[in-house]
Amino acid sequence: QVQLQESGPGLVKPSQTLSLTCTVSGGSITTNDYYWTWIRQSPEKGLEWMGDIGYNGITDYSPALKSRTSIYRDTSKNQFTLQLRSVTPEATGLYYCVRSNTWWPRGFAYWGEGTQVTVSS
């Protein structure tokens, strides 16, 4: 059973960088045919796909966030990390790390419990 757990600060100041790490157990992030995804939930936007890093290390980002987002991984720790730069209060929300499959239809089968991030001075 794959399990994902988000970790990181719950409070970030405006203009700073938000950094969250997802630790995966029960499966390797290098296993073929899976994406490792960050999804944000807020009352204003609902669920928002932020980006992926694939089993092969290739990344893909939401066009709306691409200029400020990086996702990278540490295969030795079986972790992947989201960095969102120059945050504003609009970045406040519940952040989930998720495993999804690469084949169609795409399924987001395994979710972390989510971690609340508030952007405020």
N, C-alpha and C positions, 0 to 999 in steps of 0.2 A: 504494500500500500504506500503510494507516494504521499509524502507530507511536506508542506511548505510553511515556513515561519518567517514573517517579516520582522525586522528589527531596525531601530533608528530613533532619532530624537522626535519627540512629540510636538516640539515647539521650535519654529524657525523664524528668524527675523526677516522682514522684507529686504530684498536685494541680496540675501545670502543664498547659499547653495543647499538644497535639500538632498540628503543622501540616505537611501534606505537599502538594506541588504536582505536578501531572501536566502535562507538556508534550506536546502532540500535534503530530505532523507527518504530512504526506500526506493531510490532510483537515481541514476546518474544524469547530470545535465548534458552529457555528451551522447546519450542514447539517441540513436537515429530517429528522425521523424517527429521530433517534438520541438515546440517553441517554448521559451520561458518568457513570460509576459508580465508587464505591469499595467494594472487597470486602476483607475481612480474613480471614486464615487463622491459626488457632491449633490446637494439639493438643487443647485442651479442647472447642472449639466447631466445629472444622472450618472450612469456608468460611461466612462471615457477610456478607450484604449490609448495607452501612452506609447508603447513600443515593445519590441521583442528582441531577444537574442536567441538564435537558433542553436540546435545541437552542434552545428559546425562553426559557431562563433559569429555568424553573420547577423548584423543588426538591421532593424527596420523601425522607423519612428513615425509617429503621427505628424503629418505636415504642419499642424498648428503648433507643435512643440519641438520640432526637429532642431531648430537653431539653438535651443537651450537644454537639450536632453542628451544624455549619454547612458548607455547600458553596457556594462562589461561583466566579465565573469572571472572567477577563481576556481578552476577545475580541481585544484588540490583540496579545496575546502568544500566543493560542491555548492558553491554560492554564486549568486548573481546580484548585481548592484545597480540601482537607479540613481543617477544624479540629475537634478533639475536646477539649473542655474538661474540667478536673478529672479527669485520667486516674489510674487505679490500675494496679497490676501486671497486672490482667486485660486491659488493653489491649495487652499485649505480643503481637506477632505479625508476620506478613508481610502487608504492605499492597499491594494491587494497584489500579491504575486500569484501567478497562475501558470499551470502547465496546460498547453493546448497542443493539438495535433496538427501536423502540416498538411494532411490530406483533406479532401473535400468530402463531406461538409466539415468545416472546422469546428471542433468541440473544445470547450474550455472545461475540462473535466475535474481538475484538481485545483483548489483554491486554498491560499492561506487564510487565516482568520481575519486578516486586515489589521492595519495600524493607523490610528488617527494622527494626522498632522495638522497643526494649526500654524498659520503664518500671521504673526502679529508682533508688533514692537512692544 
